[in-house]
Amino acid sequence: MAEMTLSEIMNYVMNMGLTAVLLVVFVWFFIQRAKKDDERAKNAQEESEKKSAELLEKSKEREDMLIANSERREMMLREEAQKREDMIRKEAEKRESMLMLNMDRQLESMNAIAKSLNKIETRLDKMEQKLEGRTGE
């Protein structure tokens, strides 16, 4: 009906009557409009689905990136904790070795003091014996 010329339309109007032709044109117009509306709705639906799929893909990528970053951060924290633990252990070993060295030095000093006291005691004993021998004569 879209290809009809003006003279053909006028011919139909005369033969069928104005009301019938206007009714046919009115129905044809609304059918065409409904088809266009359906097409626009379909295009909008497809566009919406595409955007939804893109958003879902982007959110999955972001989630994967966040998980990867979280794993990297966790790995770094574990490595730093291990380094700190090793450093603390080495520091404790140094302190322990210095403490043991100091204790060994103190023990040596105490042994030297004990030897000196033993020598002093021995000399005092000898002096006592000499004094007792002189007083007893």
C-alpha positions in Angstrom: 0.0 0.0 0.0 3.0 2.2 0.5 3.7 2.2 -3.3 0.4 3.5 -4.3 0.2 6.8 -6.2 -2.1 9.6 -5.3 -4.4 8.9 -8.2 -4.8 5.3 -7.1 -5.6 6.4 -3.6 -8.2 8.9 -4.9 -9.7 6.2 -7.0 -10.1 3.9 -3.9 -11.6 6.8 -2.0 -14.3 7.3 -4.6 -15.1 3.6 -5.0 -15.1 2.5 -1.3 -16.0 5.7 0.4 -14.0 8.0 2.6 -14.7 6.3 5.9 -13.5 2.9 4.8 -10.4 4.3 3.2 -9.5 6.3 6.3 -10.1 3.3 8.5 -7.7 1.2 6.3 -5.1 4.0 6.3 -5.5 4.4 10.1 -5.1 0.6 10.7 -2.1 0.5 8.3 -0.5 3.5 10.1 -0.8 1.9 13.6 0.5 -1.4 12.3 3.5 0.3 10.9 4.0 2.3 14.1 3.7 -0.9 16.2 6.3 -2.6 14.0 8.7 0.3 14.5 8.0 0.3 18.2 8.7 -3.4 18.4 11.9 -2.9 16.4 13.1 -0.1 18.8 12.2 -2.1 21.8 14.1 -5.1 20.4 17.1 -2.9 19.7 16.9 -1.4 23.2 16.7 -4.9 24.7 19.8 -6.0 22.7 21.7 -2.9 23.7 20.8 -3.4 27.3 21.9 -7.1 27.2 25.2 -6.0 25.6 25.8 -3.4 28.3 24.8 -5.9 31.0 27.3 -8.5 29.6 30.0 -5.8 29.4 29.4 -4.8 33.0 29.5 -8.4 34.1 32.7 -9.0 32.3 34.3 -5.8 33.7 33.2 -6.7 37.2 34.7 -10.2 36.8 37.9 -8.7 35.6 38.0 -6.3 38.5 37.2 -9.0 41.0 40.0 -11.1 39.5 42.4 -8.2 39.7 41.4 -7.5 43.3 41.9 -11.2 44.2 45.3 -11.2 42.5 46.3 -8.0 44.3 45.1 -9.4 47.6 47.1 -12.6 47.0 50.2 -10.5 46.1 49.7 -8.4 49.3 49.3 -11.5 51.4 52.5 -13.0 49.9 54.4 -9.8 50.6 53.2 -9.8 54.2 54.2 -13.4 54.6 57.6 -12.7 53.2 58.1 -9.6 55.4 56.9 -11.6 58.4 59.4 -14.3 57.6 62.2 -11.7 57.1 61.3 -10.1 60.5 61.2 -13.5 62.2 64.6 -14.4 60.7 66.0 -11.0 61.8 64.6 -11.4 65.3 66.0 -15.0 65.4 69.5 -13.8 64.3 69.4 -10.9 66.8 68.4 -13.3 69.6 71.2 -15.7 68.6 73.7 -12.7 68.7 72.4 -11.7 72.1 72.6 -15.2 73.4 76.1 -15.7 72.1 77.1 -12.3 73.7 75.4 -13.3 76.9 77.2 -16.7 76.9 80.5 -15.0 76.1 79.9 -12.6 79.0 79.0 -15.5 81.3 82.2 -17.3 80.2 84.2 -14.2 81.0 82.5 -13.8 84.4 83.1 -17.5 85.1 86.8 -17.1 84.2 87.0 -14.0 86.4 85.3 -15.9 89.3 87.7 -18.8 88.8 90.6 -16.4 88.9 89.2 -14.8 92.0 88.7 -18.3 93.6 92.3 -19.2 92.8 93.5 -16.0 94.2 91.4 -16.5 97.3 92.7 -20.1 97.6 96.2 -18.8 97.4 95.5 -16.1 100.0 93.8 -18.7 102.2 96.8 -21.0 101.8 99.2 -18.2 102.7 97.0 -17.2 105.7 97.1 -20.8 106.8 100.8 -20.9 106.5 101.1 -17.6 108.4 98.8 -18.9 111.1 100.9 -22.1 111.4 104.1 -20.0 111.7 102.5 -17.8 114.3 101.2 -20.8 116.2 104.6 -22.3 116.0 106.3 -19.2 117.4 103.8 -18.7 120.1 104.0 -22.3 121.1 107.8 -22.2 121.5 
